[in-house]
Amino acid sequence: MTNAALLATRYARRPLLLEPAAALRLAEQLRTIDGRAFSRPGRLGAFMRQVGLAFGGRDGASAARIQAMEDDDYAPPPPLEERLAYSPRWAGEVDDRGYCWALKDGIALMQCDTPLVERGEEFCGVVYHGYDTLKAAIADAIADQRVRGLFIRMSSPGGVVAGGLAALAKFMREVRATGNAAGKPIHVHADMACSAAYWISAQADRITAPKVGLVGSIGAVLVHESYEEALKEYGLEVTAIQFGAQKTAGNWWSKLTPEAKADLQAEIDQVGRDFVADVNLGRPILTQEALIGTEARVFLGEHDEAARSGLALGFVDAIRSEEEAFEDLYAEVTPPEPALGAVQPVSGQARDASTSRKETLMAGSAPNQAAQAAQTRKAAALKALSAQRAKIDAEIQALEGETDDEGAEAGAETAAGTGEGSEDDDEDGDKEPKDAPDAPEGASEAEAIAASAEAKANPAGAIAAIQSGLTLAQFKAMSGSGALTASAKRSPLAEAMAGARRLGPDAQAATHAESPLVASARRQREAAKR
């Protein structure tokens, strides 16, 4: 919000939950707001303000804003939720960001470092947390599966009385009742948690503070100022035309009547009772009698005198630095892993968390180990088949130098030695030689293919089947149908040139383009026909 008039009217005469000094400063600021902010400009004035000529000339802020918008690299400011996300320097680079929070090591980091308002908004370049943005941020973090705990740095003197404050406190208590079961505690570190800020902090699971932190101020205040004497001095008189005797009770141009004062006091008393009751609900260690007995005093985090010490009085649980408070929360939501080989009894949530982490690690490592073993077996099978194919190729190449008759006889011997059968055997591809070794029990598909008779008869096809991930049954079926052999007979170019007249060296090259295994099979068939 950039409209000063709207801000002033929204919170004028509203009870404040602020520590005394902050309440007086706010009252002073509201009283000294430039009167021109309340004027309703005409069309000419609106036009002049848009072009930077309002109030007699282009002021520095308007000129800078207009110049920035004219620049080519002008970019609008980031949205409110990004600007409210807390990324402290000591935390280093955060892992991610959510709605008004940053994720660091499974912890959602939040911060309230301004007076708290009803709705989060921007005013004069400062982004204020509202009760609505805080509630939305906590809900968003609780719903995020990556978040294991919430850490809120509170550095606020308090805020205004609004319906969203009690609703936020109730919501946080509900989160504690259900969120703790899911292992998502809320910790508040109170650099300053006074009045409305402590109302919120009291709903957390744990409150820490530095020794010089400020807590307390369990009270409410409403300030009335009378300008009656000042108006008389200037000869001014204000006349109210009203319906209802108390319509203008508590106005600024006349003294406060006893009846009006009683009404305002009753309002403040009710706010105070609600305040005390909610703090007690969130933090039972602080009884309502003890809270009322503090008379809205502000206490240091720790003081040598117990009556002035927030720690001794129960307003905080421990004196810690911000980093130490974060480490405490991290340790709470991240149980340490037991030493290797050690048996340590654990219970409840710690046991469940430890077991789930072990199951996750085992679930992640088991598939990797199985995959590595399968790859190793597959590589070994391919290596064995490659060696077998190289041996057969060498034998066939040696036989090619002999005569056709000798080559046919040598081819028949080679076929007998390598498990190739006759044409009758080719027609029945499912038959296996009796001496073919069986695949060992528990072998992979790759090893089973490598050990089969079909692999010995067609090593190239076996290698292609293993690389393609075929099973042994699929490989046998394709070998029986001749699909693997057919696919290995000719290259795509040879298929395209089938039937063409090729003479001399070209024809000889085409003959040698066949694989040695195919050439051997062809010679066997020719010899059988003779």
C-alpha positions in Angstrom: 0.0 0.0 0.0 1.4 3.4 -1.0 -1.6 5.5 0.0 -0.8 7.2 3.3 -4.4 8.4 3.8 -5.8 4.8 3.5 -3.2 3.5 5.9 -4.0 6.2 8.4 -7.7 5.7 8.2 -7.5 1.9 8.3 -5.7 1.9 11.7 -7.0 5.2 13.2 -8.5 4.6 16.7 -7.7 0.9 16.4 -6.4 -0.8 19.6 -2.7 -1.5 19.3 -0.8 -4.5 20.5 2.6 -2.8 20.5 5.3 -2.2 23.1 4.9 1.3 24.5 7.7 3.1 22.6 6.5 1.7 19.3 2.9 2.7 20.0 4.0 6.3 20.7 6.1 6.5 17.6 3.2 5.2 15.4 0.9 7.8 17.0 3.4 10.5 16.2 3.7 9.4 12.6 0.0 9.3 12.1 -0.4 12.8 13.5 2.3 14.3 11.4 1.2 12.8 8.0 1.2 15.5 5.4 -2.3 17.0 5.2 -2.1 17.0 1.4 -2.3 13.1 1.6 -5.9 13.5 2.7 -6.8 16.0 -0.1 -8.9 14.7 -3.0 -7.1 15.9 -6.2 -9.0 17.1 -9.2 -8.3 15.9 -12.7 -5.6 18.5 -13.3 -3.9 17.6 -10.0 -4.0 13.9 -10.9 -2.6 14.6 -14.3 0.2 16.7 -12.9 1.1 14.0 -10.3 1.3 11.4 -13.0 3.8 13.4 -15.0 5.8 14.2 -11.9 4.7 17.9 -11.6 2.5 17.5 -8.5 3.0 20.0 -5.6 4.7 22.5 -7.8 7.4 20.5 -9.6 8.9 17.1 -10.3 10.1 15.9 -6.9 13.2 13.7 -6.8 11.4 10.4 -6.0 9.0 10.9 -8.9 11.8 11.8 -11.3 13.7 8.7 -10.3 10.7 6.5 -10.6 9.8 7.8 -14.1 13.4 7.6 -15.3 13.6 4.0 -14.1 10.5 3.1 -16.0 11.8 4.7 -19.1 15.0 2.6 -19.0 15.1 -0.4 -21.3 16.2 -2.7 -18.5 13.5 -1.7 -16.1 12.0 -4.6 -14.3 9.1 -4.5 -11.7 10.0 -5.4 -8.2 9.6 -9.1 -7.2 6.3 -10.2 -5.8 5.6 -9.7 -2.1 6.0 -13.4 -1.2 9.5 -13.5 -2.6 10.5 -10.4 -0.8 9.2 -11.8 2.5 11.1 -15.1 2.1 13.9 -15.2 4.7 17.4 -16.0 3.5 19.9 -15.1 6.3 23.5 -14.7 5.5 24.6 -17.3 8.0 22.6 -19.9 6.1 24.4 -19.4 2.8 22.6 -20.4 -0.4 19.1 -21.7 0.3 17.8 -24.8 -1.4 14.5 -23.4 -2.6 11.7 -20.9 -1.8 8.1 -21.2 -1.0 5.4 -18.7 -0.2 7.1 -16.2 2.1 9.7 -18.8 3.2 13.0 -20.2 2.1 14.1 -23.9 2.4 17.4 -24.8 4.0 18.3 -28.4 4.9 14.6 -29.3 5.3 13.8 -26.3 7.4 11.4 -23.6 6.3 12.9 -20.2 7.2 10.5 -17.3 7.9 10.9 -13.8 9.4 8.8 -11.0 10.9 10.9 -7.9 11.2 8.3 -5.1 11.0 5.1 -4.1 12.9 2.4 -6.7 12.1 -0.7 -5.5 10.1 -3.9 -7.1 9.2 -2.9 -7.9 5.7 0.6 -8.2 4.3 1.4 -5.2 2.1 4.1 -2.8 0.9 4.2 0.8 2.2 6.9 3.3 1.3 9.2 0.6 0.0 8.9 -1.6 3.1 7.1 -5.0 2.9 5.0 -5.7 6.0 4.0 -9.2 7.1 0.3 -9.5 7.8 -1.6 -12.1 9.8 -2.9 -13.4 6.5 0.6 -13.8 4.9 1.9 -15.5 8.0 -0.9 -18.0 8.0 -0.6 -18.7 4.3 3.2 -19.2 4.7 2.9 -21.6 7.6 0.2 -23.6 5.7 2.3 -23.7 2.5 5.4 -25.0 4.5 3.4 -27.6 6.3 2.0 -28.9 3.1 5.4 -29.1 1.4 6.8 -32.7 1.7 10.4 -31.4 1.8 9.8 -29.4 5.0 10.5 -31.1 8.3 10.3 -28.1 10.5 9.5 -24.4 10.6 11.9 -21.7 11.9 10.5 -18.2 12.5 12.8 -15.3 13.4 10.6 -12.8 15.2 11.8 -9.2 15.4 8.6 -7.2 15.8 7.3 -4.8 18.5 3.8 -6.1 17.8 0.9 -5.0 15.6 -2.7 -4.0 15.3 -5.7 -5.7 16.7 -7.5 -7.5 13.9 -9.5 -10.7 13.4 -6.7 -12.4 11.6 -4.5 -12.4 14.7 -6.7 -14.7 16.8 -7.4 -16.8 13.7 -3.6 -17.2 13.1 -3.0 -18.2 16.8 -5.8 -20.8 16.5 -4.4 -22.2 13.3 -0.9 -22.5 14.8 -2.3 -24.5 17.7 -4.1 -26.8 15.3 -0.8 -27.3 13.4 0.9 -28.2 16.6 -1.8 -30.8 17.3 -1.5 -32.4 13.9 1.8 -31.2 12.5 3.9 -32.6 15.4 2.6 -36.1 14.6 4.0 -35.5 11.1 7.3 -34.3 12.6 7.0 -30.6 11.7 7.6 -28.6 14.8 7.5 -24.8 14.8 10.4 -22.9 16.6 10.4 -19.2 17.1 13.6 -17.2 17.7 12.7 -14.0 19.5 15.0 -11.1 18.9 12.0 -9.1 19.7 8.6 -10.7 20.4 6.5 -8.1 22.1 2.7 -7.8 22.4 1.1 -9.2 19.2 4.4 -10.7 18.1 4.5 -12.7 21.4 0.8 -13.6 20.9 2.0 -15.4 17.8 5.2 -16.7 19.2 3.4 -18.3 22.2 1.7 -20.7 19.8 5.0 -22.3 18.7 6.5 -25.5 20.0 9.6 -23.8 21.3 10.8 -20.2 21.9 14.4 -19.2 22.0 16.0 -15.8 22.4 19.4 -14.1 22.7 20.2 -12.8 26.2 19.4 -9.3 25.1 16.2 -10.3 23.3 12.9 -8.7 24.2 9.7 -10.6 25.1 6.5 -9.9 26.8 4.4 -6.7 26.7 1.2 -8.7 27.3 -1.2 -5.8 27.0 -3.1 -3.5 24.7 -3.2 0.3 24.2 -5.4 2.8 22.5 -4.2 6.5 22.4 -6.7 9.4 22.4 -5.5 13.0 21.7 -7.7 16.1 22.3 -7.1 19.2 20.2 -9.9 21.2 21.9 -7.6 23.8 23.5 -5.4 24.2 20.4 -8.5 24.8 18.3 -9.7 27.5 20.7 -6.3 29.2 20.6 -6.6 29.4 16.8 -10.3 30.5 17.0 -11.5 27.3 15.4 -14.7 25.5 16.4 -15.8 22.0 15.1 -19.5 21.2 15.0 -20.6 17.6 14.5 -24.1 16.9 13.0 -24.8 13.4 14.1 -27.4 10.7 14.7 -26.8 8.9 18.0 -25.5 10.5 21.1 -22.3 8.4 21.1 -21.6 8.7 17.3 -18.6 11.0 17.8 -17.5 9.7 21.2 -13.8 9.8 21.6 -13.3 12.4 18.8 -10.1 14.5 18.5 -11.7 18.0 18.6 -13.1 17.7 22.2 -12.1 16.3 25.5 -12.8 12.7 26.2 -16.0 12.3 28.2 -16.1 9.9 31.2 -18.7 7.8 29.3 -16.6 7.6 26.2 -13.5 6.7 28.2 -15.4 3.9 29.9 -16.4 2.5 26.6 -12.9 2.6 25.2 -11.5 1.0 28.4 -14.0 -1.8 28.1 -12.9 -2.5 24.6 -9.2 -2.6 25.6 -10.0 -4.9 28.6 -11.7 -7.4 26.3 -8.7 -7.4 23.9 -6.4 -7.9 26.9 -8.4 -10.9 28.2 -8.4 -12.5 24.8 -4.7 -11.9 24.5 -4.0 -13.5 27.9 -6.2 -16.5 27.2 -4.6 -17.3 23.8 -1.1 -17.0 25.2 -2.0 -19.4 28.0 -3.5 -21.8 25.5 -0.4 -21.8 23.5 2.0 -21.8 26.4 0.4 -23.4 29.5 3.5 -22.7 31.6 2.4 -19.1 31.6 -0.8 -19.0 33.7 -3.3 -16.2 33.2 -2.7 -14.9 36.7 1.0 -14.7 36.0 0.5 -13.0 32.7 -1.8 -10.3 34.2 0.7 -9.9 37.0 3.4 -8.8 34.6 1.4 -5.6 33.9 2.5 -5.7 30.3 6.2 -5.3 31.1 8.9 -6.1 28.6 11.6 -8.5 29.7 15.1 -9.3 28.6 15.7 -12.8 27.4 17.8 -13.4 30.4 18.4 -11.1 33.4 20.3 -11.6 36.7 17.1 -10.8 38.5 14.6 -13.6 38.1 11.6 -11.2 38.2 13.0 -9.4 35.1 14.2 -12.5 33.2 12.1 -13.8 30.3 13.8 -17.2 30.8 13.1 -17.4 34.5 9.5 -16.3 34.0 8.9 -18.9 31.3 8.5 -16.6 28.3 11.4 -18.4 26.6 12.7 -21.9 26.7 16.4 -21.4 26.1 18.9 -18.6 25.5 20.5 -19.3 22.1 21.9 -17.4 19.2 19.9 -17.6 15.9 22.3 -20.1 14.4 22.3 -22.2 17.5 18.5 -22.2 17.5 18.4 -23.3 13.9 20.9 -26.1 14.7 18.7 -27.2 17.6 15.7 -27.5 15.3 17.7 -29.3 12.6 19.0 -31.8 15.1 15.4 -32.4 16.4 14.0 -33.2 13.0 17.0 -35.0 11.7 17.9 -37.9 14.1 21.6 -39.0 13.8 22.4 -42.2 11.9 23.5 -45.1 14.2 27.2 -46.1 13.9 28.0 -48.9 11.5 27.5 -52.2 13.2 26.2 -50.7 16.4 22.9 -51.6 17.9 21.3 -48.5 19.5 17.8 -48.7 21.0 15.5 -46.0 19.7 11.9 -45.3 20.2 8.9 -43.6 18.7 9.4 -41.1 16.0 13.2 -41.4 16.0 12.9 -45.2 15.2 10.4 -44.6 12.4 12.6 -41.8 10.9 15.7 -44.0 11.1 13.9 -47.0 9.6 12.5 -45.0 6.8 15.8 -43.5 5.9 17.4 -47.0 5.8 14.6 -48.4 3.7 15.0 -45.5 1.3 18.8 -46.1 1.0 18.2 -49.9 0.5 15.5 -49.3 -2.1 17.8 -47.0 -4.0 20.9 -49.2 -3.9 19.3 -52.6 -4.6 18.2 -51.8 -8.2 21.6 -50.2 -8.9 23.4 -53.3 -7.8 21.1 -55.6 -9.8 21.5 -53.5 -12.9 25.3 -53.5 -12.6 25.4 -57.3 -12.3 23.2 -57.7 -15.3 25.4 -55.4 -17.3 28.5 -57.4 -16.3 26.9 -60.7 -17.3 25.7 -59.2 -20.6 29.2 -57.8 -21.4 30.7 -61.2 -20.6 28.3 -63.0 -22.9 28.9 -60.6 -25.8 32.7 -61.0 -25.3 32.4 -64.8 -25.5 30.2 -64.6 -28.6 32.6 -62.1 -30.3 35.5 -64.5 -29.6 33.5 -67.4 -31.0 32.6 -65.5 -34.1 36.2 -64.4 -34.7 37.3 -68.1 -34.4 34.7 -69.2 -36.9 35.5 -66.3 -39.3 39.2 -67.3 -39.2 38.4 -70.9 -40.0 36.1 -70.0 -42.9 38.7 -67.6 -44.3 41.3 -70.3 -44.2 38.9 -72.6 -46.1 38.2 -70.1 -48.8 41.7 -70.5 -50.2 41.1 -74.1 -51.1 39.3 -75.6 -54.1 35.5 -75.6 -54.3 35.3 -79.3 -53.5 37.8 -79.1 -50.6 36.0 -76.0 -49.5 32.6 -77.8 -49.5 34.1 -80.7 -47.5 35.8 -78.3 -45.1 32.6 -76.3 -44.8 30.7 -79.5 -43.9 33.3 -80.3 -41.3 33.2 -76.8 -39.9 29.4 -76.9 -39.8 29.6 -80.2 -37.9 32.1 -78.7 -35.5 30.1 -75.6 -34.9 26.7 -77.2 -34.5 25.3 -76.3 -38.0 23.0 -78.9 -39.4 21.9 -80.0 -42.8 19.0 -78.6 -44.7 16.7 -81.0 -42.9 18.0 -79.6 -39.6 17.5 -76.0 -40.9 13.9 -76.8 -41.6 13.4 -77.8 -37.9 15.1 -74.9 -36.1 13.8 -76.0 -32.7 16.1 -79.1 -32.6 19.3 -78.7 -30.5 22.3 -81.0 -30.7 22.6 -83.4 -27.8 26.0 -82.1 -26.8 24.8 -78.5 -26.6 25.5 -77.2 -23.0 22.5 -76.2 -21.0 22.4 -72.7 -19.6 23.3 -72.7 -15.9 20.5 -72.3 -13.5 19.9 -68.7 -12.6 21.7 -67.4 -15.7 20.6 -64.2 -17.4 18.9 -64.1 -20.8 22.2 -63.0 -22.4 24.1 -65.9 -20.9 21.4 -68.3 -22.0 21.4 -67.0 -25.6 25.2 -67.3 -25.7 25.1 -70.9 -24.5 22.4 -72.0 -27.0 23.0 -74.0 -30.2 21.5 -71.2 -32.2 24.2 -68.8 -31.0 26.9 -71.2 -32.2 25.2 -71.5 -35.6 24.6 -67.8 -35.9 26.9 -65.7 -33.6 26.1 -62.5 -35.4 22.4 -63.0 -34.8 23.1 -63.9 -31.2 25.1 -60.7 -30.7 22.3 -58.6 -32.3 19.7 -60.4 -30.1 21.6 -59.7 -26.9 22.2 -56.0 -27.8 18.4 -55.7 -28.6 17.5 -57.2 -25.2 15.7 -60.3 -26.7 14.9 -63.3 -24.5 16.1 -66.8 -25.2 12.7 -67.9 -26.4 12.4 -64.9 -28.8 15.9 -65.6 -30.1 15.1 -69.2 -30.8 11.9 -68.3 -32.5 13.6 -65.8 -34.8 16.4 -68.2 -35.5 13.9 -70.9 -36.5 12.0 -68.6 -38.8 15.2 -67.4 -40.5 14.6 -63.8 -39.6 18.0 -63.3 -38.1 19.8 -65.1 -40.9 17.7 -63.2 -43.6 18.5 -59.9 -42.1 22.2 -60.7 -42.2 22.4 -61.9 -45.8 22.5 -58.6 -47.6 23.2 -55.1 -46.7 20.5 -52.5 -47.7 22.7 -51.6 -50.8 22.9 -55.2 -51.8 19.1 -55.6 -51.5 18.6 -52.5 -53.7 21.1 -53.8 -56.3 19.6 -57.3 -56.3 19.2 -58.6 -60.0 21.4 -55.9 -61.5 24.1 -57.0 -64.0 27.5 -56.6 -62.3 30.6 -57.8 -64.0 34.3 -58.2 -63.2 35.7 -56.9 -60.0 32.3 -55.4 -59.0 30.6 -58.8 -59.1 33.5 -60.3 -57.2 33.2 -57.6 -54.5 29.5 -58.3 -54.3 30.3 -61.9 -53.6 32.8 -61.1 -50.9 30.3 -58.6 -49.4 28.5 -61.6 -47.9 29.5 -62.5 -44.4 31.8 -65.5 -44.0 29.1 -67.4 -42.1 26.6 -66.9 -44.9 29.1 -67.8 -47.6 29.9 -71.0 -45.8 26.2 -71.9 -45.6 25.8 -71.2 -49.4 28.7 -73.5 -50.2 27.3 -76.2 -48.1 24.0 -76.1 -50.0 25.8 -76.2 -53.4 27.8 -79.2 -52.3 24.7 -81.0 -51.1 23.0 -80.5 -54.5 25.9 -82.0 -56.3 
